Amino acid sequence: MLSPEQFLIATGYFAIGTLLFAVITALAFVLKWGFRFRLVGATGFMGVLTAGMFGLSFQPLTQTVIPGAVPYTTVFDSGASQIVIAVPGDIDRTALEATLQQAASNLLKPSRIGGMGQAVPVIRARAIAHTGGTSELLYLGKVTPNQSKGKTAEEKAPIIEIYADQLAKANRTAS
């Protein structure tokens, strides 16, 4: 997968190609070539490709991998402020923190807005505890973006909250 920097470099090459097509199109109109109108379409298409490559240079398409994180599944996403991920019931505290950090990195984007009276997007991790023929949803923790205007990465790091009692209950029922 290409990185945003590589997309930006490709945007430069596409822009040069678009300008080259524009010059050839102008030359075709001056010299009254028969295929000049086809060149107009090709130039427009090159402009669309250039704009697309420029758009891809803003946001990485790759998923962030945090060491120690376990695979998770997004089970609910409102598209705005509420996200729920499913994690295994036998997860430990450090793996849960790493998984929440990875989910925050992958899912909390600037386009996420709060809604319905909630101003901050929230990712909650849940597991299912099976006890005596019934299943119970246990919310093990949550992560929210840091609202401070910090300058360093540590000051901008998302806020992770672990529910120790729910985590202990999930670990008891999983074993």
Secondary structure, DSSP 8 states (H G I E B T S, - for coil): ---HHHHHHHHHHHHHHHHHHHHHHHHHHHTT-TTHHHHHHHHHHHHHHHHHHHHHTTS--S----TT----EEEEE-SSSEEEEE--TT--HHHHHHHHHHHHHHH--TT----TT--S-EEEEEEEEEETTEEEEEEEEEEE---S--SSHHHHS-EEEE-HHHHHHHHHHH-
